[in-house]
Amino acid sequence: MAEFNIPQELIDQLATEEVQALLDGLSDENMRSNPAFLAKVRQFLKDNNFNTTIETNGVKKIQRDTSNIPQFMDLVKDS
């Protein structure tokens, strides 16, 4: 495998832009409900050892919202 000598500043810039793209997607209502996008967010968090717990700010609200999941067949009928 070839080794590349990439400057740390460039790596930092790429990482920052990746995080910003994820944050932009999370602030977009359509992206936030896209399972493929959410899978990428979860993979990013996993790859970078970010953990969320019940004490994480906002997680309790997310748990409350899960009781409001629409029925799949109702979504199919509406389209």
Phi and psi in radians as a Rosetta constraint file:
Dihedral C 1 N 2 CA 2 C 2 CIRCULARHARMONIC -1.291 0.35
Dihedral N 2 CA 2 C 2 N 3 CIRCULARHARMONIC 2.476 0.35
Dihedral C 2 N 3 CA 3 C 3 CIRCULARHARMONIC -1.759 0.35
Dihedral N 3 CA 3 C 3 N 4 CIRCULARHARMONIC 2.395 0.35
Dihedral C 3 N 4 CA 4 C 4 CIRCULARHARMONIC -2.010 0.35
Dihedral N 4 CA 4 C 4 N 5 CIRCULARHARMONIC 2.464 0.35
Dihedral C 4 N 5 CA 5 C 5 CIRCULARHARMONIC -1.806 0.35
Dihedral N 5 CA 5 C 5 N 6 CIRCULARHARMONIC 1.538 0.35
Dihedral C 5 N 6 CA 6 C 6 CIRCULARHARMONIC -1.655 0.35
Dihedral N 6 CA 6 C 6 N 7 CIRCULARHARMONIC 2.245 0.35
Dihedral C 6 N 7 CA 7 C 7 CIRCULARHARMONIC -1.053 0.35
Dihedral N 7 CA 7 C 7 N 8 CIRCULARHARMONIC 2.466 0.35
Dihedral C 7 N 8 CA 8 C 8 CIRCULARHARMONIC -1.032 0.35
Dihedral N 8 CA 8 C 8 N 9 CIRCULARHARMONIC -0.595 0.35
Dihedral C 8 N 9 CA 9 C 9 CIRCULARHARMONIC -1.087 0.35
Dihedral N 9 CA 9 C 9 N 10 CIRCULARHARMONIC -0.680 0.35
Dihedral C 9 N 10 CA 10 C 10 CIRCULARHARMONIC -1.193 0.35
Dihedral N 10 CA 10 C 10 N 11 CIRCULARHARMONIC -0.723 0.35
Dihedral C 10 N 11 CA 11 C 11 CIRCULARHARMONIC -1.080 0.35
Dihedral N 11 CA 11 C 11 N 12 CIRCULARHARMONIC -0.751 0.35
Dihedral C 11 N 12 CA 12 C 12 CIRCULARHARMONIC -1.098 0.35
Dihedral N 12 CA 12 C 12 N 13 CIRCULARHARMONIC -0.717 0.35
Dihedral C 12 N 13 CA 13 C 13 CIRCULARHARMONIC -1.135 0.35
Dihedral N 13 CA 13 C 13 N 14 CIRCULARHARMONIC -0.767 0.35
Dihedral C 13 N 14 CA 14 C 14 CIRCULARHARMONIC -1.074 0.35
Dihedral N 14 CA 14 C 14 N 15 CIRCULARHARMONIC -0.744 0.35
Dihedral C 14 N 15 CA 15 C 15 CIRCULARHARMONIC -1.117 0.35
Dihedral N 15 CA 15 C 15 N 16 CIRCULARHARMONIC -0.744 0.35
Dihedral C 15 N 16 CA 16 C 16 CIRCULARHARMONIC -1.095 0.35
Dihedral N 16 CA 16 C 16 N 17 CIRCULARHARMONIC -0.749 0.35
Dihedral C 16 N 17 CA 17 C 17 CIRCULARHARMONIC -1.186 0.35
Dihedral N 17 CA 17 C 17 N 18 CIRCULARHARMONIC -0.609 0.35
Dihedral C 17 N 18 CA 18 C 18 CIRCULARHARMONIC -1.118 0.35
Dihedral N 18 CA 18 C 18 N 19 CIRCULARHARMONIC -0.784 0.35
Dihedral C 18 N 19 CA 19 C 19 CIRCULARHARMONIC -1.104 0.35
Dihedral N 19 CA 19 C 19 N 20 CIRCULARHARMONIC -0.751 0.35
Dihedral C 19 N 20 CA 20 C 20 CIRCULARHARMONIC -1.098 0.35
Dihedral N 20 CA 20 C 20 N 21 CIRCULARHARMONIC -0.687 0.35
Dihedral C 20 N 21 CA 21 C 21 CIRCULARHARMONIC -1.102 0.35
Dihedral N 21 CA 21 C 21 N 22 CIRCULARHARMONIC -0.704 0.35
Dihedral C 21 N 22 CA 22 C 22 CIRCULARHARMONIC -1.149 0.35
Dihedral N 22 CA 22 C 22 N 23 CIRCULARHARMONIC -0.737 0.35
Dihedral C 22 N 23 CA 23 C 23 CIRCULARHARMONIC -1.134 0.35
Dihedral N 23 CA 23 C 23 N 24 CIRCULARHARMONIC -0.698 0.35
Dihedral C 23 N 24 CA 24 C 24 CIRCULARHARMONIC -1.086 0.35
Dihedral N 24 CA 24 C 24 N 25 CIRCULARHARMONIC -0.733 0.35
Dihedral C 24 N 25 CA 25 C 25 CIRCULARHARMONIC -1.125 0.35
Dihedral N 25 CA 25 C 25 N 26 CIRCULARHARMONIC -0.675 0.35
Dihedral C 25 N 26 CA 26 C 26 CIRCULARHARMONIC -1.214 0.35
Dihedral N 26 CA 26 C 26 N 27 CIRCULARHARMONIC -0.426 0.35
Dihedral C 26 N 27 CA 27 C 27 CIRCULARHARMONIC -1.498 0.35
Dihedral N 27 CA 27 C 27 N 28 CIRCULARHARMONIC -0.167 0.35
Dihedral C 27 N 28 CA 28 C 28 CIRCULARHARMONIC -1.613 0.35
Dihedral N 28 CA 28 C 28 N 29 CIRCULARHARMONIC 2.157 0.35
Dihedral C 28 N 29 CA 29 C 29 CIRCULARHARMONIC -1.056 0.35
Dihedral N 29 CA 29 C 29 N 30 CIRCULARHARMONIC -0.693 0.35
Dihedral C 29 N 30 CA 30 C 30 CIRCULARHARMONIC -1.179 0.35
Dihedral N 30 CA 30 C 30 N 31 CIRCULARHARMONIC -0.751 0.35
Dihedral C 30 N 31 CA 31 C 31 CIRCULARHARMONIC -1.166 0.35
Dihedral N 31 CA 31 C 31 N 32 CIRCULARHARMONIC -0.663 0.35
Dihedral C 31 N 32 CA 32 C 32 CIRCULARHARMONIC -1.118 0.35
Dihedral N 32 CA 32 C 32 N 33 CIRCULARHARMONIC -0.418 0.35
Dihedral C 32 N 33 CA 33 C 33 CIRCULARHARMONIC -1.768 0.35
Dihedral N 33 CA 33 C 33 N 34 CIRCULARHARMONIC 0.108 0.35
Dihedral C 33 N 34 CA 34 C 34 CIRCULARHARMONIC -1.545 0.35
Dihedral N 34 CA 34 C 34 N 35 CIRCULARHARMONIC 1.995 0.35
Dihedral C 34 N 35 CA 35 C 35 CIRCULARHARMONIC -1.024 0.35
Dihedral N 35 CA 35 C 35 N 36 CIRCULARHARMONIC -0.614 0.35
Dihedral C 35 N 36 CA 36 C 36 CIRCULARHARMONIC -1.162 0.35
Dihedral N 36 CA 36 C 36 N 37 CIRCULARHARMONIC -0.723 0.35
Dihedral C 36 N 37 CA 37 C 37 CIRCULARHARMONIC -1.147 0.35
Dihedral N 37 CA 37 C 37 N 38 CIRCULARHARMONIC -0.781 0.35
Dihedral C 37 N 38 CA 38 C 38 CIRCULARHARMONIC -1.090 0.35
Dihedral N 38 CA 38 C 38 N 39 CIRCULARHARMONIC -0.590 0.35
Dihedral C 38 N 39 CA 39 C 39 CIRCULARHARMONIC -1.119 0.35
Dihedral N 39 CA 39 C 39 N 40 CIRCULARHARMONIC -0.665 0.35
Dihedral C 39 N 40 CA 40 C 40 CIRCULARHARMONIC -1.158 0.35
Dihedral N 40 CA 40 C 40 N 41 CIRCULARHARMONIC -0.675 0.35
Dihedral C 40 N 41 CA 41 C 41 CIRCULARHARMONIC -1.118 0.35
Dihedral N 41 CA 41 C 41 N 42 CIRCULARHARMONIC -0.816 0.35
Dihedral C 41 N 42 CA 42 C 42 CIRCULARHARMONIC -1.063 0.35
Dihedral N 42 CA 42 C 42 N 43 CIRCULARHARMONIC -0.707 0.35
Dihedral C 42 N 43 CA 43 C 43 CIRCULARHARMONIC -1.141 0.35
Dihedral N 43 CA 43 C 43 N 44 CIRCULARHARMONIC -0.705 0.35
Dihedral C 43 N 44 CA 44 C 44 CIRCULARHARMONIC -1.058 0.35
Dihedral N 44 CA 44 C 44 N 45 CIRCULARHARMONIC -0.808 0.35
Dihedral C 44 N 45 CA 45 C 45 CIRCULARHARMONIC -1.079 0.35
Dihedral N 45 CA 45 C 45 N 46 CIRCULARHARMONIC -0.743 0.35
Dihedral C 45 N 46 CA 46 C 46 CIRCULARHARMONIC -1.146 0.35
Dihedral N 46 CA 46 C 46 N 47 CIRCULARHARMONIC -0.807 0.35
Dihedral C 46 N 47 CA 47 C 47 CIRCULARHARMONIC -1.075 0.35
Dihedral N 47 CA 47 C 47 N 48 CIRCULARHARMONIC -0.512 0.35
Dihedral C 47 N 48 CA 48 C 48 CIRCULARHARMONIC -1.835 0.35
Dihedral N 48 CA 48 C 48 N 49 CIRCULARHARMONIC 0.260 0.35
Dihedral C 48 N 49 CA 49 C 49 CIRCULARHARMONIC 0.989 0.35
Dihedral N 49 CA 49 C 49 N 50 CIRCULARHARMONIC 0.682 0.35
Dihedral C 49 N 50 CA 50 C 50 CIRCULARHARMONIC -1.576 0.35
Dihedral N 50 CA 50 C 50 N 51 CIRCULARHARMONIC 2.291 0.35
Dihedral C 50 N 51 CA 51 C 51 CIRCULARHARMONIC -2.114 0.35
Dihedral N 51 CA 51 C 51 N 52 CIRCULARHARMONIC 2.455 0.35
Dihedral C 51 N 52 CA 52 C 52 CIRCULARHARMONIC -1.965 0.35
Dihedral N 52 CA 52 C 52 N 53 CIRCULARHARMONIC 2.501 0.35
Dihedral C 52 N 53 CA 53 C 53 CIRCULARHARMONIC -2.302 0.35
Dihedral N 53 CA 53 C 53 N 54 CIRCULARHARMONIC 3.059 0.35
Dihedral C 53 N 54 CA 54 C 54 CIRCULARHARMONIC -1.059 0.35
Dihedral N 54 CA 54 C 54 N 55 CIRCULARHARMONIC -0.432 0.35
Dihedral C 54 N 55 CA 55 C 55 CIRCULARHARMONIC -1.395 0.35
Dihedral N 55 CA 55 C 55 N 56 CIRCULARHARMONIC -0.229 0.35
Dihedral C 55 N 56 CA 56 C 56 CIRCULARHARMONIC -1.146 0.35
Dihedral N 56 CA 56 C 56 N 57 CIRCULARHARMONIC 2.296 0.35
Dihedral C 56 N 57 CA 57 C 57 CIRCULARHARMONIC -0.972 0.35
Dihedral N 57 CA 57 C 57 N 58 CIRCULARHARMONIC 2.180 0.35
Dihedral C 57 N 58 CA 58 C 58 CIRCULARHARMONIC 1.706 0.35
Dihedral N 58 CA 58 C 58 N 59 CIRCULARHARMONIC -0.297 0.35
Dihedral C 58 N 59 CA 59 C 59 CIRCULARHARMONIC -1.201 0.35
Dihedral N 59 CA 59 C 59 N 60 CIRCULARHARMONIC -0.653 0.35
Dihedral C 59 N 60 CA 60 C 60 CIRCULARHARMONIC -1.067 0.35
Dihedral N 60 CA 60 C 60 N 61 CIRCULARHARMONIC -0.714 0.35
Dihedral C 60 N 61 CA 61 C 61 CIRCULARHARMONIC -1.118 0.35
Dihedral N 61 CA 61 C 61 N 62 CIRCULARHARMONIC -0.725 0.35
Dihedral C 61 N 62 CA 62 C 62 CIRCULARHARMONIC -1.071 0.35
Dihedral N 62 CA 62 C 62 N 63 CIRCULARHARMONIC -0.744 0.35
Dihedral C 62 N 63 CA 63 C 63 CIRCULARHARMONIC -1.089 0.35
Dihedral N 63 CA 63 C 63 N 64 CIRCULARHARMONIC -0.674 0.35
Dihedral C 63 N 64 CA 64 C 64 CIRCULARHARMONIC -1.124 0.35
Dihedral N 64 CA 64 C 64 N 65 CIRCULARHARMONIC -0.666 0.35
Dihedral C 64 N 65 CA 65 C 65 CIRCULARHARMONIC -1.207 0.35
Dihedral N 65 CA 65 C 65 N 66 CIRCULARHARMONIC -0.359 0.35
Dihedral C 65 N 66 CA 66 C 66 CIRCULARHARMONIC -1.203 0.35
Dihedral N 66 CA 66 C 66 N 67 CIRCULARHARMONIC -0.274 0.35
Dihedral C 66 N 67 CA 67 C 67 CIRCULARHARMONIC -1.313 0.35
Dihedral N 67 CA 67 C 67 N 68 CIRCULARHARMONIC -0.139 0.35
Dihedral C 67 N 68 CA 68 C 68 CIRCULARHARMONIC -1.881 0.35
Dihedral N 68 CA 68 C 68 N 69 CIRCULARHARMONIC 0.559 0.35
Dihedral C 68 N 69 CA 69 C 69 CIRCULARHARMONIC -1.349 0.35
Dihedral N 69 CA 69 C 69 N 70 CIRCULARHARMONIC 2.236 0.35
Dihedral C 69 N 70 CA 70 C 70 CIRCULARHARMONIC -1.233 0.35
Dihedral N 70 CA 70 C 70 N 71 CIRCULARHARMONIC 2.667 0.35
Dihedral C 70 N 71 CA 71 C 71 CIRCULARHARMONIC -1.296 0.35
Dihedral N 71 CA 71 C 71 N 72 CIRCULARHARMONIC 2.351 0.35
Dihedral C 71 N 72 CA 72 C 72 CIRCULARHARMONIC -1.030 0.35
Dihedral N 72 CA 72 C 72 N 73 CIRCULARHARMONIC -0.792 0.35
Dihedral C 72 N 73 CA 73 C 73 CIRCULARHARMONIC -1.137 0.35
Dihedral N 73 CA 73 C 73 N 74 CIRCULARHARMONIC -0.564 0.35
Dihedral C 73 N 74 CA 74 C 74 CIRCULARHARMONIC -1.152 0.35
Dihedral N 74 CA 74 C 74 N 75 CIRCULARHARMONIC -0.645 0.35
Dihedral C 74 N 75 CA 75 C 75 CIRCULARHARMONIC -1.156 0.35
Dihedral N 75 CA 75 C 75 N 76 CIRCULARHARMONIC -0.685 0.35
Dihedral C 75 N 76 CA 76 C 76 CIRCULARHARMONIC -1.172 0.35
Dihedral N 76 CA 76 C 76 N 77 CIRCULARHARMONIC -0.709 0.35
Dihedral C 76 N 77 CA 77 C 77 CIRCULARHARMONIC -1.119 0.35
Dihedral N 77 CA 77 C 77 N 78 CIRCULARHARMONIC -0.635 0.35
Dihedral C 77 N 78 CA 78 C 78 CIRCULARHARMONIC -1.278 0.35
Dihedral N 78 CA 78 C 78 N 79 CIRCULARHARMONIC -0.342 0.35
